[in-house]
Amino acid sequence: MKTRITELFKIQHPIIQGGMHYVGFAELAAAVSDAGGLGIITGLTQKTPEDLAGEILRCREMTDKPFGVNLTFLPTVTAPDYPGYIQAIIETGVKIVETAGRNPEPYLPFLQKAGIKVIHKCTSVRHALKAEKIGCDAVSVDGFECGGHPGEDDIPNMILLPRAADELKIPFVASGGMADARSLVASLSLGAEGINMGTRFIATKEAPVHEKVKQAILSARETDTRLVMRPLGNTERVLNNPAVERLLEKEAALGKNLRFEDIIDEVAGVYPRIMKEGLVETGVWSCGMVAGLIHDIPTCRELIDRIMSQAEDLIENRLQKML
Ligand SMILES: Cc1cc2nc3c(=O)[nH]c(=O)nc-3n(C[C@H](O)[C@H](O)[C@H](O)COP(=O)(O)O)c2cc1C
């Protein structure tokens, strides 16, 4: 399949693996890229720019296909060493960066000068237009269904994607709720040029996370996610568990007086324990509604091949025959 996204990133299939904290290590990024998609290493999971450079080199040993690095611009008081991370990306010759979170504008000139293509992930048409205006090459449009941070507008992809198609000139991929060939064909119909998946790629053989994390996704239904931190304007979609229920009770009790410090036990620094040690109920972790569509743990190649062959079948047979 050829789309503006496969052309832009020089990949075989229009399927991207979004950056994921403590999931997007070299093993997963390499497996996705090797299978013809675009794998992405999560920059900030690496504690220092030197660690990120090491992870990039590790990934390059596992695949000769293009892969990218995610840089999430967090709303924190003490910012991570973004210039250092960018230098590591440039010096190791990575040619694709997925930015997310805050406006990437201050860093774009450095990336562009190094010939790096930038895809910015955003949750609204106005932010997508801003990304286009400041010179991003593509956007990932993340609907309300998505795992992680869906923003505060709550627009699901059935509306958000055609709205993006109406307004944008640069190509975009559909993100949030994507799991299979149906997701891909629907997204293409709505104007996207590919899909970005998070949660689906966690339940793959190569995802370097504890087996209990994968099983938790398999057991979950589409009704099992919750939105947390909405009172802080930092909404996150997570898989429900006792820690999430504790956090939501605090949110209900404290109302507008809620501060980040009140929920620090449930959110801060929990990812290594969840993803590596498999303590899946120890804190809150991102997961999309799409968990309800995930029933197996294939290899990344099996998953991507299945999506592409079933998508062709859907287009050529099911849709064509309706005409
Ligand atoms: C466990 C997990 C961690 C994530 N961490 C990040 C992150 O660090 N930076 C980022 O830009 N997006 C992050 N995301 C969002 C994904 O890149 C992707 O946009 C999202 O998962 C798409 O929705 P889906 O889960 O329905 O496929 C994360 C998602 C999950 C499930």
The ligand as a Tripos MOL2 file, in Angstrom:
@<TRIPOS>MOLECULE
LIG
   31    33     1     0     0
SMALL
NO_CHARGES

@<TRIPOS>ATOM
      1 C1          1.4970    2.5330   28.1040 C.3       1 LIG1
      2 C2          1.4680    3.7340   27.2010 C.ar      1 LIG1
      3 C3          2.4440    4.7030   27.3390 C.ar      1 LIG1
      4 C4          2.4490    5.8260   26.4880 C.ar      1 LIG1
      5 N1          3.4600    6.7410   26.6100 N.ar      1 LIG1
      6 C5          3.5370    7.7790   25.7210 C.ar      1 LIG1
      7 C6          4.6280    8.6970   25.7670 C.ar      1 LIG1
      8 O1          5.5390    8.5970   26.6050 O.2       1 LIG1
      9 N2          4.6480    9.7010   24.8510 N.ar      1 LIG1
     10 C7          3.6730    9.8270   23.9000 C.ar      1 LIG1
     11 O2          3.7480   10.7390   23.0730 O.2       1 LIG1
     12 N3          2.6070    8.9940   23.8520 N.ar      1 LIG1
     13 C8          2.5310    7.9690   24.7320 C.ar      1 LIG1
     14 N4          1.4800    7.0740   24.6420 N.ar      1 LIG1
     15 C9          0.4570    7.2590   23.5820 C.3       1 LIG1
     16 C10         0.7370    6.3810   22.3520 C.3       1 LIG1
     17 O3          1.9140    6.7760   21.6830 O.3       1 LIG1
     18 C11        -0.4090    6.4490   21.3310 C.3       1 LIG1
     19 O4         -0.5830    7.7810   20.9040 O.3       1 LIG1
     20 C12        -1.7170    5.9410   21.9180 C.3       1 LIG1
     21 O5         -1.4780    4.7750   22.6600 O.3       1 LIG1
     22 C13        -2.7300    5.6580   20.8090 C.3       1 LIG1
     23 O6         -3.9020    5.1290   21.3270 O.3       1 LIG1
     24 P1         -4.2160    3.5370   21.4160 P.3       1 LIG1
     25 O7         -3.5740    3.0920   22.6800 O.co2     1 LIG1
     26 O8         -5.6790    3.4810   21.4380 O.co2     1 LIG1
     27 O9         -3.5850    2.8800   20.2170 O.co2     1 LIG1
     28 C14         1.4280    5.9680   25.5060 C.ar      1 LIG1
     29 C15         0.4350    4.9910   25.3960 C.ar      1 LIG1
     30 C16         0.4370    3.8870   26.2120 C.ar      1 LIG1
     31 C17        -0.6490    2.8510   26.0500 C.3       1 LIG1
@<TRIPOS>BOND
     1     1     2 1
     2     2     3 ar
     3     2    30 ar
     4     3     4 ar
     5     4     5 ar
     6     4    28 ar
     7     5     6 ar
     8     6     7 ar
     9     6    13 1
    10     7     8 2
    11     7     9 ar
    12     9    10 ar
    13    10    11 2
    14    10    12 ar
    15    12    13 ar
    16    13    14 ar
    17    14    15 1
    18    14    28 ar
    19    15    16 1
    20    16    17 1
    21    16    18 1
    22    18    19 1
    23    18    20 1
    24    20    21 1
    25    20    22 1
    26    22    23 1
    27    23    24 1
    28    24    25 2
    29    24    26 1
    30    24    27 1
    31    28    29 ar
    32    29    30 ar
    33    30    31 1
@<TRIPOS>SUBSTRUCTURE
     1 LIG1         1 GROUP 0 **** ****
